[in-house]
Amino acid sequence: MQERSTSTSRPVLDNHLHLDPVNGRGVEAAEAFAAAGGTHLLVLNKPSWHYAVDVADADDFRVGFDHTIDVTRRAAEVLPGDAWPVLGVHPALISRLVDQGMTPAKACDLMQVGLDVAAEYVASGDALAIKSGRPHYDVSDDVWDASNSVMGHAFSLGADHGCAVQLHTEGGEDFTAVAEWAEQSGLPRERVIKHYSAGRLSGPIPSVLADKDELVRAAEAGEPFMMETDFIDDPDRPGAVLGPKTVPRRTAWLREQGYEAALEIAHVETPKSIYGIDIRGTLDENRL
């Protein structure tokens, strides 16, 4: 077993990356993150097909979820802070199911079952939050409507279980309607996060892909935000979307530019308000 890092790094959280213990680098990527100054991770499950699973029932979703929980626990052992799993259903699954002959309505039902399973892990304390969303590419009206129904179900589950919902959606900077929809489901907009976000966003909380220009936009806005790499952990695409060292390096760069207050927002205050996690407390605890 790897020894936990005793780095004296200040809090540095990557809000959205993948660790694949079967096909990718797994814990090794977490070690690279820690070596660059990273302290905390939110680890998202990869889509089911990355584990050669064609989902047909609730148990099929558990394969990827269990892999993610296991690798997240092992990643936490090599970090000076901690790591938490975020589980859900990738919105692109609907296209795969429809291409296989399923109607959008039936695909919607199955994806909602997957979200129900993710919520079970949240309820048991094995996961921190839920992931959902809708396709970021053009789809038919029926698929779009079904995808919105899936996302609405995630909002209801988030409200029922008191957890945040991370969204994978199309691009853009105005998602006010989506945030209002979440609130109508009982989930405060402050607990809705748009992953792969630009530096400015209306509606949900932005999880900003760690591009320098977009991070500066977020830092200068003075609003809640987080940082991410969306590291895919795919040996055929090394470093995609961004490598695991990127958030620590961008954090150091922002600190050099004088954005200390913004970094406190990104790495401490926003994770606390969205997920209820004590970044500094877990960092201090793990140094004992």
C-alpha positions as CSV (number, residue, x, y, z in Angstrom):
1,M,0.0,0.0,0.0
2,Q,1.2,3.5,-0.8
3,E,2.0,5.8,2.1
4,R,-0.2,8.8,2.3
5,S,1.5,12.0,1.3
6,T,2.7,14.3,4.0
7,S,2.8,17.3,1.7
8,T,2.3,20.7,3.3
9,S,0.3,21.9,0.2
10,R,-2.6,24.3,0.7
11,P,-6.0,22.9,-0.2
12,V,-6.3,22.1,-3.9
13,L,-9.4,20.3,-5.1
14,D,-10.1,18.9,-8.6
15,N,-13.9,18.8,-8.7
16,H,-14.2,16.4,-11.7
17,L,-11.9,13.7,-12.9
18,H,-12.0,10.0,-13.7
19,L,-9.8,7.3,-12.3
20,D,-10.1,4.0,-14.2
21,P,-8.6,1.1,-12.1
22,V,-9.3,-1.4,-14.9
23,N,-8.1,0.2,-18.1
24,G,-6.3,3.4,-17.0
25,R,-3.7,4.7,-14.6
26,G,-6.0,4.6,-11.6
27,V,-4.3,5.5,-8.3
28,E,-1.1,6.4,-10.2
29,A,-2.9,9.4,-11.6
30,A,-3.9,10.4,-8.1
31,E,-0.3,10.2,-7.0
32,A,0.7,12.5,-9.9
33,F,-2.0,15.0,-8.7
34,A,-0.6,14.9,-5.2
35,A,3.0,15.2,-6.3
36,A,2.0,18.4,-8.2
37,G,0.5,19.9,-5.0
38,G,-3.1,18.5,-5.2
39,T,-4.9,17.5,-2.0
40,H,-8.5,16.5,-2.7
41,L,-10.4,14.8,-5.5
42,L,-13.9,14.3,-6.6
43,V,-13.9,11.1,-8.7
44,L,-16.6,10.5,-11.2
45,N,-17.5,7.1,-12.5
46,K,-16.8,6.4,-16.2
47,P,-19.7,5.4,-18.4
48,S,-20.7,1.8,-18.2
49,W,-19.4,0.9,-21.7
50,H,-15.8,1.7,-20.6
51,Y,-16.1,-1.5,-18.5
52,A,-17.6,-3.5,-21.4
53,V,-21.0,-3.4,-19.7
54,D,-24.2,-3.1,-21.7
55,V,-26.6,-1.9,-19.0
56,A,-30.0,-3.7,-18.9
57,D,-30.9,-3.5,-15.2
58,A,-29.9,-1.9,-11.9
59,D,-27.0,-4.3,-11.1
60,D,-25.3,-3.5,-14.4
61,F,-24.8,0.1,-13.1
62,R,-23.1,-1.2,-10.0
63,V,-20.1,-2.5,-11.9
64,G,-18.8,1.0,-12.7
65,F,-20.0,2.5,-9.4
66,D,-18.1,-0.2,-7.4
67,H,-15.0,0.3,-9.4
68,T,-15.2,4.0,-8.8
69,I,-15.8,3.7,-5.0
70,D,-12.8,1.2,-4.7
71,V,-10.3,3.4,-6.7
72,T,-11.5,6.5,-4.8
73,R,-10.8,4.9,-1.5
74,R,-7.3,3.9,-2.6
75,A,-6.7,7.3,-4.1
76,A,-7.5,8.9,-0.7
77,E,-4.6,6.9,0.8
78,V,-2.1,8.7,-1.3
79,L,-3.5,12.2,-0.9
80,P,-2.7,14.7,1.9
81,G,-6.4,15.4,2.0
82,D,-9.3,13.1,0.9
83,A,-11.3,11.9,-2.1
84,W,-15.0,11.3,-2.7
85,P,-16.9,9.4,-5.4
86,V,-19.7,11.1,-7.4
87,L,-21.9,8.6,-9.1
88,G,-24.4,8.8,-11.9
89,V,-25.4,8.0,-15.5
90,H,-23.6,9.7,-18.4
91,P,-26.2,11.4,-20.6
92,A,-24.7,9.9,-23.7
93,L,-26.0,6.5,-22.6
94,I,-29.4,7.4,-24.0
95,S,-28.0,7.6,-27.5
96,R,-26.3,4.2,-27.2
97,L,-29.6,2.6,-25.9
98,V,-31.6,4.1,-28.7
99,D,-29.1,3.0,-31.3
100,Q,-29.5,-0.5,-29.9
101,G,-33.2,-0.3,-30.6
102,M,-34.7,1.0,-27.3
103,T,-37.3,3.7,-27.4
104,P,-36.3,7.0,-25.8
105,A,-39.0,6.5,-23.1
106,K,-37.6,3.0,-22.2
107,A,-34.1,4.4,-22.2
108,C,-35.2,7.2,-19.9
109,D,-36.7,4.6,-17.5
110,L,-33.5,2.6,-17.4
111,M,-31.3,5.6,-16.9
112,Q,-33.5,6.7,-14.0
113,V,-33.0,3.3,-12.5
114,G,-29.3,3.9,-12.7
115,L,-29.7,7.2,-10.9
116,D,-31.8,5.4,-8.2
117,V,-28.8,3.1,-7.7
118,A,-26.4,6.0,-7.4
119,A,-28.7,7.6,-4.8
120,E,-28.6,4.4,-2.8
121,Y,-24.8,4.8,-2.6
122,V,-25.3,8.4,-1.4
123,A,-27.8,7.3,1.2
124,S,-25.3,4.7,2.5
125,G,-22.5,7.2,2.7
126,D,-20.4,5.5,0.0
127,A,-20.9,8.4,-2.5
128,L,-21.0,12.2,-2.0
129,A,-23.2,13.3,-4.9
130,I,-25.0,12.4,-8.1
131,K,-24.1,13.1,-11.7
132,S,-26.7,13.5,-14.5
133,G,-27.4,15.9,-17.4
134,R,-28.4,15.8,-21.0
135,P,-26.5,15.4,-24.3
136,H,-24.0,18.0,-25.4
137,Y,-24.7,17.2,-29.1
138,D,-27.7,17.4,-31.4
139,V,-30.4,14.8,-30.7
140,S,-34.0,14.3,-31.8
141,D,-36.8,16.0,-29.9
142,D,-37.9,12.7,-28.3
143,V,-34.3,12.0,-27.0
144,W,-34.0,15.6,-25.7
145,D,-37.3,15.4,-23.9
146,A,-36.4,12.0,-22.4
147,S,-33.0,13.3,-21.4
148,N,-34.6,16.2,-19.6
149,S,-36.8,13.8,-17.7
150,V,-33.7,11.9,-16.6
151,M,-32.1,15.1,-15.4
152,G,-35.3,16.1,-13.6
153,H,-35.2,12.8,-11.8
154,A,-31.7,13.5,-10.6
155,F,-32.8,16.8,-9.2
156,S,-35.6,15.0,-7.3
157,L,-33.2,12.5,-5.9
158,G,-30.8,15.2,-4.9
159,A,-33.6,16.9,-3.0
160,D,-34.7,13.7,-1.4
161,H,-31.2,12.8,-0.3
162,G,-29.9,16.2,0.5
163,C,-27.0,15.9,-2.0
164,A,-25.6,17.9,-4.8
165,V,-26.0,17.1,-8.5
166,Q,-23.2,17.6,-11.0
167,L,-24.4,18.2,-14.6
168,H,-22.9,17.2,-17.9
169,T,-24.7,19.3,-20.5
170,E,-24.4,21.3,-23.7
171,G,-22.1,24.3,-23.7
172,G,-23.3,27.9,-22.9
173,E,-23.3,30.4,-20.1
174,D,-27.0,30.8,-19.3
175,F,-28.6,27.9,-17.5
176,T,-30.9,29.9,-15.3
177,A,-33.9,27.8,-16.5
178,V,-32.1,24.6,-15.4
179,A,-31.4,26.0,-12.0
180,E,-35.0,27.1,-11.6
181,W,-36.1,23.7,-12.6
182,A,-33.9,22.2,-9.9
183,E,-35.4,24.5,-7.3
184,Q,-38.9,23.5,-8.4
185,S,-37.8,19.9,-7.6
186,G,-36.7,21.0,-4.1
187,L,-33.0,21.1,-4.9
188,P,-31.4,24.6,-4.2
189,R,-29.6,26.0,-7.2
190,E,-26.5,26.3,-5.0
191,R,-26.3,22.5,-5.0
192,V,-26.3,22.2,-8.8
193,I,-22.9,22.2,-10.5
194,K,-22.2,22.5,-14.2
195,H,-19.1,20.5,-15.0
196,Y,-16.9,21.6,-17.9
197,S,-18.0,25.1,-17.4
198,A,-16.7,28.4,-18.7
199,G,-15.6,31.1,-16.3
200,R,-18.9,32.8,-16.1
201,L,-22.2,31.0,-15.7
202,S,-25.8,32.0,-14.8
203,G,-27.8,29.5,-12.8
204,P,-25.8,26.6,-11.4
205,I,-22.3,26.8,-9.8
206,P,-19.6,26.6,-12.5
207,S,-16.9,23.9,-12.3
208,V,-14.4,25.6,-14.5
209,L,-12.2,23.6,-16.9
210,A,-8.7,24.6,-15.9
211,D,-8.0,27.0,-18.8
212,K,-6.1,30.1,-17.7
213,D,-8.4,32.6,-19.3
214,E,-11.6,31.0,-18.0
215,L,-10.1,30.7,-14.5
216,V,-9.3,34.4,-14.5
217,R,-12.8,35.2,-15.6
218,A,-14.1,33.1,-12.7
219,A,-11.7,34.5,-10.2
220,E,-12.5,38.1,-11.1
221,A,-16.3,37.5,-10.9
222,G,-15.9,36.9,-7.1
223,E,-18.7,34.3,-7.2
224,P,-18.6,30.6,-6.1
225,F,-16.8,28.3,-8.5
226,M,-14.6,25.3,-8.5
227,M,-11.8,23.9,-10.8
228,E,-11.6,20.7,-12.7
229,T,-9.6,18.8,-15.4
230,D,-12.2,16.2,-16.5
231,F,-9.2,13.9,-16.8
232,I,-10.5,10.8,-18.6
233,D,-7.9,8.2,-17.6
234,D,-7.9,6.6,-21.0
235,P,-4.6,5.1,-22.2
236,D,-5.6,5.8,-25.8
237,R,-6.0,9.5,-24.9
238,P,-3.3,10.3,-22.3
239,G,-3.8,13.7,-20.7
240,A,-7.3,14.1,-22.0
241,V,-9.2,16.3,-21.3
242,L,-6.5,17.8,-19.1
243,G,-3.9,15.9,-17.1
244,P,-4.2,15.3,-13.4
245,K,-1.4,17.8,-12.6
246,T,-3.2,20.7,-14.2
247,V,-5.4,21.9,-11.4
248,P,-2.5,22.1,-8.9
249,R,-0.4,23.9,-11.5
250,R,-3.2,26.3,-12.4
251,T,-3.8,27.0,-8.7
252,A,-0.1,27.9,-8.2
253,W,-0.3,30.2,-11.3
254,L,-3.4,31.9,-10.0
255,R,-1.7,32.4,-6.6
256,E,1.2,34.1,-8.4
257,Q,-1.2,36.4,-10.1
258,G,-2.6,37.5,-6.8
259,Y,-6.0,35.6,-6.8
260,E,-5.6,34.2,-3.2
261,A,-9.2,35.1,-2.3
262,A,-10.6,33.4,-5.3
263,L,-8.6,30.2,-4.5
264,E,-10.2,30.2,-1.1
265,I,-13.6,30.3,-2.8
266,A,-12.7,27.6,-5.3
267,H,-11.0,25.1,-3.0
268,V,-12.6,25.7,0.4
269,E,-15.7,27.8,0.5
270,T,-17.6,26.4,-2.5
271,P,-17.0,22.7,-1.8
272,K,-18.3,23.4,1.7
273,S,-21.4,25.1,0.5
274,I,-22.2,22.6,-2.2
275,Y,-21.1,19.3,-0.8
276,G,-20.9,20.0,2.9
277,I,-17.2,18.9,3.0
278,D,-14.6,20.4,5.2
279,I,-11.6,20.7,2.9
280,R,-9.2,22.2,5.5
281,G,-10.4,19.9,8.2
282,T,-9.8,16.8,6.2
283,L,-6.4,18.1,5.2
284,D,-5.4,18.7,8.8
285,E,-6.9,15.5,10.0
286,N,-4.9,13.4,7.5
287,R,-1.6,15.1,8.6
288,L,-2.0,13.6,12.1
